[in-house]
Amino acid sequence: MALLLALFALLLLSAIGLFMVMASDTETRIDANYGSNLRSYYAARSGLEEVRDRIKYPSTSSPDGLADLLPQDVPGNTGGVLYVLNPASGETVDPADPTNPYFDDQLCHDYNSGVAAKDTRCTVLPSTPNWMLPSQNSAVAGTPLGYKWIRINMKTNRIADPYFVDQTGTSVPLDTRVCWDGQSEQLSPGGINPACDANGMQTVYMLTSLAATAQSGIPNGSRKLLRFEVVAPSIRPPGALTMGAAGSMPVLGSTGIPAIALDGRPHTLDGKLATSGSCSAIAPLATDSTTGSMQLEQALDLVRKNIVDKANTSCKADGSGLNGNDCPPGLWWVRGTNSYTRFITSPSSTSGSGGSSDGGSSGSDGGDGGHDHHKDPTGIANTSDCDPANPACYTNLDLSAPELFATSAVTGVNVPVVAVPPDRIAPFTGGLGNQSDASVYQPGSASIVNNGIKAVNELVNTSIDQPNYFTVSSASLAASYGTSTNPAVVVITDDTLSLQNNPVGLSGYGVLVIPSALEITNATLRWNGIVVIKSSGGHVTINSGATGFINGALLLQPGAALNLQNNSGGFRLTYSCEAIDLPFGAKPFRIISTAETSF
């Protein structure tokens, strides 16, 4: 009996020991799997952080930069995907090869592949030629991170899920780009093709990272697919000069050709026209309301009328002066070389005293001497100064024509042949707007303007107590603030920054914040970056003798007034995404959301 009990006890102890061994082995496997899974997670995360850092600077400034290599189209289209590869020694990583162990089996859900279910592995690739940009390599040398590849592509409505709908509640195309207005996501207006940065917003990019610690046949292997949704910290205003909701009627010029020029084409930090586009052209003027758009269009038509009136009362057909006035080349180009003037400013084409060979006229009727060229082709009585349907109506004068700033001219057929210096720009030029006047753009959402200004204010608030942050009064202004490598944030403490009779004036790089008003008369302002008028009751007044430029963007809070009365000096407002990005340069791309996908 004692022997049986001893044997039974021995068997029981053996079973307990065996169970403990098995449990220990299971715990070891669990721990190994957890560790492998954790390593894969952080390996994928490290790849996302590496690329998030690299996309904020271009390859021209650093061999590891990616900012100028990013996709410019949606996934599935030509050049819509960029991969950053990180193979181990002797390993081949090819996310576009279905036979490769690191094939991208999630990509098909980001374009119109026909694969509906998002919880299944992809087996297809885009059929579009050159759908993938040339792959880049990991920037980390010597201590390789554990990820295998990072994919960069634009976010579209297809990826959003739940999908965006338009303001009427109607679903929009799934491949419509998703943009960032400074505070929230918006759909790019017009469908797939319009770029975000031409519409007052930044492109939202998806960063997808694959990490795998081991493949099939190797124990304790794991695979992680993580995603970041990121956007640049900077802003993209919809216009070189962007106004909020309508304030008082803007004044964009007085008699004759305005010396002030607004150019929405991208410029470099030195103010030259950019030869390679880091961003899209934008409209010269933008506002966030229908009333504001109408006011800007009326103001632009008034500029056209003033130019035509000045040309018709100052120039003869041969380019000589009229009525004791000078006839500069730009005005002669507007007047034309025919006996009748090119443009009229009244509904009647016969009420003037024109018709002579010198093209003389009295008043604003254009004096065409009864030529049918100026007859209203519609035959309908005009309700305005002249019918815009008439090609000769002053409203059809192209304010984006550089000939307005011509420096010399000789006679020609219909118009003189003029010479324009290569560095001169037209009064209002840039990307086409979306209003009846192509110089005006109105964002689809009013929040775009407000959120852009909020993003700038956030930058200013986070710069307090930094060495490059300055609060100064008009009386204590230094001549210059910041540099191209160390931009400044300058906050004016007076309500009005008044630059009067000061040829040295103010210059700088970064952000210039003005509480209420900016006034320049016979003085110079040279600013590269962003100028913000914070008060809704503020104004910008650029008077005679103002020289210099704002190279970047001018933002006016809703309700702020605009008065550009410059008749001499040649003040310029040029759009520069490079200058706008400068004060945001130290900030990384913003992470909007994160996700983990595992198959």
C-alpha positions as CSV (number, residue, x, y, z in Angstrom):
1,M,0.0,0.0,0.0
2,A,2.8,2.4,0.9
3,L,4.5,1.6,-2.4
4,L,1.3,2.3,-4.4
5,L,0.8,5.6,-2.6
6,A,4.4,6.6,-3.3
7,L,4.0,5.7,-7.0
8,F,0.8,7.7,-7.2
9,A,2.4,10.7,-5.5
10,L,5.4,10.4,-7.8
11,L,3.0,10.4,-10.8
12,L,1.1,13.4,-9.5
13,L,4.3,15.3,-8.9
14,S,5.5,14.4,-12.4
15,A,2.3,15.6,-13.9
16,I,2.5,18.9,-12.0
17,G,6.1,19.3,-13.1
18,L,5.2,18.5,-16.7
19,F,2.4,21.0,-16.6
20,M,4.7,23.7,-15.2
21,V,7.2,23.0,-17.9
22,M,4.5,23.3,-20.6
23,A,3.1,26.5,-19.0
24,S,6.6,28.0,-18.8
25,D,7.2,27.2,-22.5
26,T,3.8,28.7,-23.3
27,E,4.7,31.9,-21.4
28,T,8.0,32.0,-23.1
29,R,6.3,31.8,-26.5
30,I,3.7,34.4,-25.5
31,D,6.5,36.7,-24.3
32,A,8.4,36.1,-27.5
33,N,5.4,36.8,-29.7
34,Y,4.6,39.9,-27.7
35,G,8.1,41.1,-27.9
36,S,8.2,40.4,-31.7
37,N,4.9,42.2,-32.1
38,L,6.1,45.1,-30.1
39,R,9.4,45.3,-32.0
40,S,7.4,45.3,-35.3
41,Y,5.1,48.0,-34.0
42,Y,7.9,50.3,-33.0
43,A,9.9,49.5,-36.1
44,A,6.9,50.6,-38.2
45,R,6.5,53.7,-36.0
46,S,10.1,54.6,-36.3
47,G,9.8,54.5,-40.1
48,L,6.8,56.8,-40.0
49,E,8.7,59.3,-37.8
50,E,11.8,59.2,-40.0
51,V,9.8,60.0,-43.1
52,R,7.6,62.6,-41.3
53,D,10.8,64.4,-40.5
54,R,12.3,64.1,-44.0
55,I,9.3,65.4,-45.9
56,K,9.6,68.8,-44.3
57,Y,12.8,69.7,-46.3
58,P,13.7,69.2,-49.9
59,S,16.5,67.1,-51.4
60,T,18.1,70.2,-52.7
61,S,19.0,71.3,-49.1
62,S,19.8,67.8,-47.9
63,P,20.4,64.5,-49.7
64,D,17.8,62.9,-47.3
65,G,15.1,65.5,-48.0
66,L,11.8,64.4,-49.6
67,A,9.7,67.5,-49.8
68,D,10.3,68.1,-53.5
69,L,9.9,64.4,-54.3
70,L,6.4,63.9,-52.9
71,P,3.5,62.7,-55.2
72,Q,1.7,65.4,-57.0
73,D,-1.3,63.3,-58.0
74,V,-3.7,60.8,-56.3
75,P,-2.8,57.1,-55.9
76,G,-3.5,55.1,-59.0
77,N,-2.5,57.9,-61.3
78,T,0.9,58.6,-62.8
79,G,3.4,59.3,-60.0
80,G,0.8,58.9,-57.3
81,V,2.9,56.7,-54.9
82,L,6.4,57.1,-53.4
83,Y,8.1,54.3,-51.5
84,V,11.0,54.7,-49.1
85,L,12.8,51.3,-48.8
86,N,14.8,49.9,-45.9
87,P,16.1,46.4,-46.8
88,A,18.4,44.5,-44.5
89,S,21.8,43.4,-45.7
90,G,21.4,41.0,-48.7
91,E,17.6,41.4,-48.7
92,T,15.3,42.6,-51.5
93,V,12.4,44.7,-50.6
94,D,10.0,45.3,-53.5
95,P,6.4,46.4,-52.5
96,A,5.4,46.3,-56.2
97,D,6.3,42.6,-56.6
98,P,3.4,40.2,-55.6
99,T,6.0,37.4,-55.2
100,N,8.1,39.5,-52.8
101,P,7.5,38.7,-49.1
102,Y,7.1,42.5,-48.5
103,F,4.5,43.1,-51.2
104,D,2.2,46.0,-50.5
105,D,-1.1,44.1,-49.9
106,Q,-3.0,47.2,-48.8
107,L,-2.4,49.6,-51.7
108,C,-5.4,48.5,-53.7
109,H,-7.8,50.0,-51.1
110,D,-6.3,53.5,-51.7
111,Y,-7.2,53.8,-55.4
112,N,-10.0,52.6,-57.8
113,S,-8.8,49.0,-58.0
114,G,-12.2,47.3,-58.0
115,V,-11.4,45.6,-54.7
116,A,-14.2,46.5,-52.4
117,A,-13.5,44.9,-49.0
118,K,-10.9,46.8,-46.9
119,D,-10.2,43.8,-44.7
120,T,-8.7,41.7,-47.4
121,R,-5.2,41.4,-48.8
122,C,-4.6,43.1,-52.1
123,T,-3.3,41.1,-55.1
124,V,-3.5,43.7,-57.8
125,L,-1.5,46.8,-58.7
126,P,-2.4,50.0,-60.6
127,S,-2.5,49.5,-64.3
128,T,-1.5,53.2,-65.0
129,P,2.0,53.4,-66.5
130,N,4.6,54.9,-64.1
131,W,2.1,54.9,-61.2
132,M,5.1,54.7,-58.8
133,L,7.7,57.3,-58.4
134,P,11.4,56.2,-58.2
135,S,11.9,54.7,-54.8
136,Q,14.1,56.4,-52.1
137,N,16.2,54.7,-49.4
138,S,16.2,55.0,-45.7
139,A,18.2,57.8,-44.3
140,V,19.5,55.8,-41.3
141,A,22.9,54.2,-41.9
142,G,24.7,51.8,-39.7
143,T,21.9,51.2,-37.3
144,P,19.0,50.2,-39.5
145,L,15.5,50.6,-38.2
146,G,13.3,47.5,-38.5
147,Y,10.7,48.7,-41.0
148,K,10.8,47.5,-44.6
149,W,9.1,50.3,-46.5
150,I,7.1,53.5,-46.1
151,R,4.5,54.4,-48.7
152,I,3.6,58.1,-49.3
153,N,0.4,59.1,-51.1
154,M,-2.2,61.8,-51.0
155,K,-5.4,61.2,-49.0
156,T,-8.5,61.0,-51.0
157,N,-12.2,60.7,-50.2
158,R,-11.8,57.0,-51.0
159,I,-9.4,56.6,-48.0
160,A,-11.6,58.7,-45.7
161,D,-14.4,56.2,-44.9
162,P,-16.7,57.5,-43.7
163,Y,-16.7,59.4,-46.9
164,F,-17.0,63.1,-47.2
165,V,-20.1,64.6,-48.8
166,D,-20.6,68.1,-50.3
167,Q,-22.5,70.9,-48.6
168,T,-25.8,69.7,-50.2
169,G,-25.4,66.2,-48.6
170,T,-24.4,64.6,-51.9
171,S,-21.6,62.1,-52.1
172,V,-18.6,63.3,-54.0
173,P,-16.2,61.3,-56.1
174,L,-14.1,58.9,-54.0
175,D,-10.8,60.0,-55.5
176,T,-11.4,63.7,-54.6
177,R,-8.4,65.0,-52.7
178,V,-8.7,65.7,-49.0
179,C,-7.1,69.0,-47.9
180,W,-6.3,70.8,-44.7
181,D,-7.4,74.4,-44.2
182,G,-5.3,75.1,-41.1
183,Q,-7.8,73.6,-38.6
184,S,-9.9,71.0,-40.3
185,E,-10.1,68.7,-43.3
186,Q,-11.9,69.9,-46.5
187,L,-12.5,68.4,-49.9
188,S,-10.7,70.0,-52.7
189,P,-13.3,71.9,-54.9
190,G,-14.0,70.6,-58.3
191,G,-13.2,66.9,-57.9
192,I,-9.9,65.0,-58.4
193,N,-7.6,67.4,-60.2
194,P,-7.6,70.8,-58.4
195,A,-4.5,71.0,-56.2
196,C,-5.1,71.8,-52.5
197,D,-2.5,74.5,-52.4
198,A,-4.2,76.5,-55.2
199,N,-7.4,76.6,-53.2
200,G,-6.1,77.9,-49.8
201,M,-5.3,74.6,-48.3
202,Q,-2.5,72.1,-47.7
203,T,-2.4,68.5,-49.1
204,V,-3.1,65.7,-46.6
205,Y,-0.6,62.8,-47.0
206,M,-1.0,59.2,-45.9
207,L,2.2,57.6,-44.6
208,T,1.9,53.8,-44.5
209,S,4.7,51.8,-42.9
210,L,5.3,48.0,-43.0
211,A,7.6,46.3,-40.5
212,A,8.1,42.5,-40.4
213,T,10.5,40.7,-37.9
214,A,10.3,37.4,-39.7
215,Q,8.6,35.7,-42.6
216,S,6.9,32.3,-43.2
217,G,8.8,29.3,-41.9
218,I,10.6,31.4,-39.3
219,P,9.1,31.1,-35.7
220,N,8.1,34.1,-33.6
221,G,7.6,36.3,-36.7
222,S,5.3,39.3,-36.7
223,R,4.0,41.9,-39.2
224,K,2.7,45.4,-38.5
225,L,1.2,48.0,-40.9
226,L,0.8,51.4,-39.4
227,R,-0.5,54.6,-40.9
228,F,-0.1,58.3,-40.2
229,E,-2.3,61.1,-41.7
230,V,0.0,64.2,-41.8
231,V,-0.1,67.7,-43.1
232,A,2.5,70.5,-43.3
233,P,2.4,73.0,-40.4
234,S,2.4,75.9,-42.8
235,I,-0.6,77.5,-44.6
236,R,-1.6,78.1,-48.2
237,P,-3.7,81.3,-48.5
238,P,-6.2,81.3,-51.4
239,G,-4.8,84.7,-52.6
240,A,-1.6,86.7,-52.5
241,L,-3.8,89.2,-50.8
242,T,-6.6,87.4,-48.8
243,M,-9.5,89.3,-47.2
244,G,-12.1,87.9,-44.8
245,A,-15.8,88.7,-45.1
246,A,-16.7,92.0,-46.8
247,G,-15.7,95.2,-45.0
248,S,-15.7,98.6,-46.7
249,M,-15.3,98.8,-50.5
250,P,-11.7,98.1,-51.4
251,V,-9.7,100.7,-53.4
252,L,-7.2,99.0,-55.7
253,G,-5.8,102.0,-57.5
254,S,-6.5,105.6,-58.6
255,T,-6.2,107.4,-61.9
256,G,-4.2,105.5,-64.5
257,I,-2.1,102.4,-64.3
258,P,-1.5,101.5,-60.6
259,A,2.1,101.1,-59.7
260,I,1.2,98.5,-57.1
261,A,1.4,94.9,-58.5
262,L,-0.2,91.8,-57.0
263,D,1.2,88.6,-58.3
264,G,-0.1,85.1,-57.3
265,R,2.6,83.2,-59.1
266,P,5.1,81.4,-56.9
267,H,8.2,83.4,-56.1
268,T,11.5,82.5,-54.4
269,L,12.8,84.1,-51.2
270,D,14.7,86.6,-53.3
271,G,11.5,87.7,-55.0
272,K,12.2,86.1,-58.3
273,L,9.7,84.1,-60.2
274,A,10.1,80.4,-59.3
275,T,11.3,78.3,-62.2
276,S,10.4,75.0,-60.5
277,G,7.1,74.8,-58.7
278,S,7.2,74.0,-55.1
279,C,3.6,75.1,-55.0
280,S,0.8,76.1,-57.4
281,A,-0.1,79.6,-58.5
282,I,-2.9,81.3,-56.7
283,A,-5.2,84.2,-57.5
284,P,-4.0,87.7,-56.8
285,L,-7.0,88.4,-54.6
286,A,-9.2,86.2,-52.5
287,T,-12.1,86.6,-50.2
288,D,-14.4,84.3,-48.3
289,S,-17.8,85.7,-49.1
290,T,-20.0,86.4,-52.1
291,T,-20.3,90.0,-51.1
292,G,-16.6,90.4,-50.8
293,S,-16.1,88.8,-54.2
294,M,-18.5,91.3,-55.8
295,Q,-16.8,94.2,-54.1
296,L,-13.4,93.0,-55.3
297,E,-14.7,92.6,-58.9
298,Q,-16.3,96.1,-58.8
299,A,-13.0,97.5,-57.5
300,L,-11.1,95.8,-60.3
301,D,-13.5,97.1,-62.9
302,L,-13.0,100.6,-61.5
303,V,-9.2,100.1,-62.0
304,R,-9.9,99.2,-65.6
305,K,-12.2,102.2,-66.1
306,N,-9.6,104.6,-64.6
307,I,-6.9,103.1,-66.9
308,V,-9.0,103.4,-70.0
309,D,-10.2,106.9,-69.2
310,K,-6.6,107.9,-68.6
311,A,-5.4,106.3,-71.9
312,N,-8.2,107.8,-74.0
313,T,-7.7,111.3,-72.7
314,S,-3.8,111.2,-72.7
315,C,-2.8,109.4,-75.9
316,K,-3.2,109.9,-79.6
317,A,-3.1,107.1,-82.1
318,D,0.6,107.8,-82.9
319,G,1.5,107.6,-79.2
320,S,1.9,111.4,-78.7
321,G,0.3,113.2,-75.8
322,L,-3.2,114.5,-75.8
323,N,-4.8,117.4,-73.9
324,G,-1.4,118.4,-72.5
325,N,-0.9,114.9,-70.9
326,D,2.0,112.5,-71.3
327,C,1.3,109.2,-73.0
328,P,3.6,106.5,-71.5
329,P,4.0,103.2,-73.4
330,G,1.5,101.3,-71.2
331,L,-1.3,103.8,-71.8
332,W,-0.6,103.9,-75.5
333,W,-0.9,100.1,-75.6
334,V,-4.3,100.5,-73.9
335,R,-5.3,103.3,-76.4
336,G,-4.2,101.4,-79.5
337,T,-2.9,102.8,-82.8
338,N,-6.2,102.9,-84.7
339,S,-8.1,106.1,-85.2
340,Y,-10.7,104.8,-82.7
341,T,-9.7,103.7,-79.2
342,R,-9.5,100.1,-78.3
343,F,-11.8,100.4,-75.2
344,I,-14.8,102.5,-74.3
345,T,-16.2,103.4,-70.9
346,S,-19.8,104.5,-71.9
347,P,-22.7,102.8,-73.7
348,S,-22.7,105.3,-76.5
349,S,-20.0,104.9,-79.2
350,T,-20.8,108.2,-81.0
351,S,-21.3,110.7,-78.2
352,G,-17.6,111.8,-78.1
353,S,-15.6,114.0,-80.3
354,G,-13.4,111.3,-81.6
355,G,-13.0,110.0,-85.1
356,S,-10.0,112.1,-86.1
357,S,-6.8,110.5,-87.2
358,D,-5.2,111.4,-83.9
359,G,-7.8,109.4,-82.0
360,G,-8.7,112.4,-79.9
361,S,-11.5,112.0,-77.4
362,S,-13.2,114.1,-74.8
363,G,-14.5,112.5,-71.6
364,S,-14.9,108.8,-71.0
365,D,-16.8,107.7,-74.0
366,G,-13.8,106.6,-75.8
367,G,-14.5,108.7,-79.0
368,D,-14.6,106.0,-81.7
369,G,-16.1,108.3,-84.3
370,G,-19.0,105.9,-84.9
371,H,-16.9,102.9,-85.8
372,D,-18.9,99.6,-85.7
373,H,-16.0,98.1,-83.8
374,H,-17.5,99.7,-80.7
375,K,-21.2,99.0,-81.4
376,D,-23.0,96.9,-78.8
377,P,-23.3,93.5,-80.6
378,T,-26.3,92.6,-78.5
379,G,-28.4,95.6,-79.5
380,I,-29.7,95.7,-75.9
381,A,-29.7,98.9,-74.0
382,N,-26.9,99.0,-71.4
383,T,-27.6,99.2,-67.7
384,S,-24.0,99.9,-66.8
385,D,-21.2,102.1,-68.1
386,C,-20.9,99.7,-71.1
387,D,-22.0,96.2,-72.0
388,P,-19.4,93.7,-70.9
389,A,-20.4,91.6,-73.9
390,N,-18.9,94.2,-76.1
391,P,-15.2,93.3,-76.6
392,A,-14.4,97.0,-76.5
393,C,-15.9,97.6,-73.1
394,Y,-13.3,98.6,-70.6
395,T,-14.3,95.6,-68.3
396,N,-12.5,93.4,-70.9
397,L,-9.1,95.1,-70.3
398,D,-6.7,92.4,-69.1
399,L,-5.1,93.5,-65.9
400,S,-2.7,90.6,-66.0
401,A,-1.1,92.0,-69.2
402,P,2.6,92.9,-68.5
403,E,2.3,95.4,-71.4
404,L,0.7,97.8,-68.9
405,F,4.1,98.2,-67.4
406,A,6.0,98.7,-70.7
407,T,9.0,101.0,-70.8
408,S,9.1,101.7,-74.5
409,A,7.0,101.3,-77.6
410,V,6.9,101.8,-81.4
411,T,3.8,101.9,-83.5
412,G,2.2,98.6,-84.7
413,V,-1.0,97.2,-86.2
414,N,-3.9,97.9,-83.8
415,V,-1.6,98.2,-80.8
416,P,2.0,99.5,-80.4
417,V,4.8,97.0,-80.1
418,V,6.1,97.5,-76.6
419,A,9.1,96.4,-74.6
420,V,8.6,95.1,-71.1
421,P,11.6,94.5,-68.7
422,P,11.8,90.8,-67.7
423,D,11.5,91.6,-64.0
424,R,8.2,93.7,-64.4
425,I,4.9,92.0,-63.7
426,A,1.3,93.0,-64.5
427,P,-0.8,94.9,-61.9
428,F,-2.9,91.7,-61.2
429,T,-1.6,88.3,-62.3
430,G,-1.4,84.8,-61.0
431,G,-3.6,81.7,-61.0
432,L,-7.1,82.0,-62.3
433,G,-9.8,82.7,-59.8
434,N,-13.2,81.1,-59.8
435,Q,-15.4,84.3,-60.0
436,S,-16.6,86.4,-62.9
437,D,-13.3,88.3,-62.6
438,A,-10.5,85.8,-62.9
439,S,-8.3,87.8,-60.5
440,V,-10.6,86.9,-57.6
441,Y,-10.9,83.5,-55.9
442,Q,-13.6,82.7,-53.3
443,P,-13.0,79.5,-51.2
444,G,-15.8,77.0,-51.0
445,S,-15.7,77.3,-47.3
446,A,-15.5,80.5,-45.3
447,S,-13.5,78.7,-42.7
448,I,-10.5,78.4,-45.0
449,V,-9.6,82.1,-44.5
450,N,-10.3,82.1,-40.8
451,N,-8.5,78.9,-40.1
452,G,-5.5,80.0,-42.0
453,I,-5.3,83.1,-39.8
454,K,-5.8,80.9,-36.7
455,A,-2.8,78.7,-37.8
456,V,-0.6,81.8,-38.0
457,N,-1.8,83.1,-34.6
458,E,-1.0,79.6,-33.2
459,L,2.5,79.9,-34.5
460,V,2.8,83.4,-33.0
461,N,1.6,82.2,-29.6
462,T,4.0,79.3,-29.5
463,S,6.9,81.6,-30.4
464,I,6.5,83.8,-27.3
465,D,9.7,83.8,-25.1
466,Q,11.8,82.5,-28.1
467,P,14.9,84.5,-29.1
468,N,13.3,85.3,-32.5
469,Y,10.1,86.8,-30.9
470,F,9.9,90.6,-30.8
471,T,7.2,93.0,-29.5
472,V,7.9,96.5,-30.6
473,S,6.2,99.9,-31.1
474,S,6.4,101.9,-34.2
475,A,8.7,104.3,-32.5
476,S,11.2,101.6,-31.5
477,L,11.3,99.7,-34.7
478,A,14.7,98.4,-35.8
479,A,15.5,98.6,-39.5
480,S,15.5,94.8,-39.9
481,Y,14.3,91.6,-38.2
482,G,15.1,88.0,-38.9
483,T,17.1,86.4,-41.7
484,S,16.4,83.8,-44.3
485,T,17.9,81.1,-42.0
486,N,16.5,82.5,-38.7
487,P,13.0,84.1,-39.3
488,A,11.4,86.3,-36.7
489,V,8.0,86.9,-35.3
490,V,7.4,90.6,-34.9
491,V,4.3,91.8,-33.1
492,I,3.6,95.6,-33.3
493,T,2.2,97.0,-30.0
494,D,0.7,100.1,-31.5
495,D,-2.7,99.8,-33.2
496,T,-1.2,101.2,-36.4
497,L,2.2,100.5,-38.0
498,S,2.8,103.8,-39.7
499,L,5.8,104.1,-42.0
500,Q,6.0,107.7,-43.1
501,N,8.8,109.5,-45.1
502,N,11.2,106.8,-44.2
503,P,13.3,105.5,-47.2
504,V,15.1,103.0,-45.0
505,G,11.8,101.7,-43.6
506,L,11.4,98.2,-42.3
507,S,12.6,94.9,-43.7
508,G,12.7,91.3,-42.4
509,Y,11.9,87.6,-42.7
510,G,9.1,85.8,-40.9
511,V,5.7,86.9,-39.5
512,L,4.7,90.5,-39.1
513,V,1.6,90.9,-36.9
514,I,-0.1,94.3,-36.9
515,P,-3.1,94.9,-34.5
516,S,-5.2,97.2,-36.6
517,A,-3.6,99.1,-39.5
518,L,-0.6,99.3,-41.9
519,E,0.0,102.7,-43.5
520,I,2.9,103.4,-45.8
521,T,3.6,106.8,-47.4
522,N,6.9,107.8,-49.0
523,A,8.5,104.9,-47.1
524,T,9.8,101.4,-47.7
525,L,8.6,98.0,-46.5
526,R,10.5,94.9,-47.5
527,W,9.1,91.8,-45.9
528,N,9.5,88.1,-46.8
529,G,6.9,86.0,-45.1
530,I,3.4,86.7,-43.7
531,V,1.9,90.0,-42.8
532,V,-1.4,89.8,-40.8
533,I,-3.9,92.5,-39.9
534,K,-5.6,91.2,-36.7
535,S,-8.4,93.6,-36.2
536,S,-11.7,93.2,-38.1
537,G,-11.9,97.0,-38.1
538,G,-8.4,97.5,-39.4
539,H,-7.1,98.6,-42.8
540,V,-4.1,98.6,-45.1
541,T,-3.3,101.8,-46.9
542,I,-0.4,102.1,-49.3
543,N,-0.1,105.6,-50.5
544,S,2.0,107.6,-53.0
545,G,5.7,107.0,-52.7
546,A,5.5,103.6,-51.1
547,T,8.3,101.3,-52.2
548,G,9.3,97.8,-51.5
549,F,7.4,94.6,-51.3
550,I,5.6,91.9,-49.3
551,N,6.9,88.6,-50.7
552,G,4.8,85.9,-49.2
553,A,1.2,86.7,-48.3
554,L,-0.9,89.5,-46.8
555,L,-3.9,88.4,-44.6
556,L,-6.7,90.7,-43.6
557,Q,-9.2,89.7,-40.9
558,P,-12.8,89.8,-41.9
559,G,-14.0,93.4,-42.1
560,A,-10.6,94.9,-42.6
561,A,-10.4,97.6,-45.3
562,L,-8.0,97.9,-48.2
563,N,-6.8,101.1,-49.8
564,L,-4.0,100.8,-52.4
565,Q,-3.5,104.4,-53.6
566,N,0.0,104.1,-54.8
567,N,0.7,106.2,-57.9
568,S,4.5,106.0,-57.9
569,G,7.2,103.9,-56.4
570,G,6.1,100.5,-57.6
571,F,5.2,98.6,-54.4
572,R,4.7,94.8,-55.0
573,L,2.8,92.0,-53.3
574,T,4.1,88.7,-54.6
575,Y,3.1,85.2,-53.5
576,S,5.9,83.0,-52.1
577,C,5.2,79.6,-50.5
578,E,8.9,79.5,-49.7
579,A,8.7,82.7,-47.7
580,I,5.4,81.6,-46.0
581,D,6.9,78.3,-45.0
582,L,10.0,79.9,-43.6
583,P,8.7,80.7,-40.1
584,F,7.1,77.2,-39.9
585,G,10.3,75.5,-40.8
586,A,11.2,74.3,-37.3
587,K,7.8,72.6,-36.9
588,P,7.3,68.9,-38.1
589,F,4.4,67.8,-40.2
590,R,1.3,67.7,-38.1
591,I,-0.2,64.2,-37.3
592,I,-3.9,64.3,-37.9
593,S,-4.7,60.7,-37.1
594,T,-3.1,57.2,-36.7
595,A,-4.3,53.8,-37.6
596,E,-3.1,50.2,-37.4
597,T,-4.0,47.6,-40.0
598,S,-3.1,43.9,-39.8
599,F,-4.1,41.0,-42.1
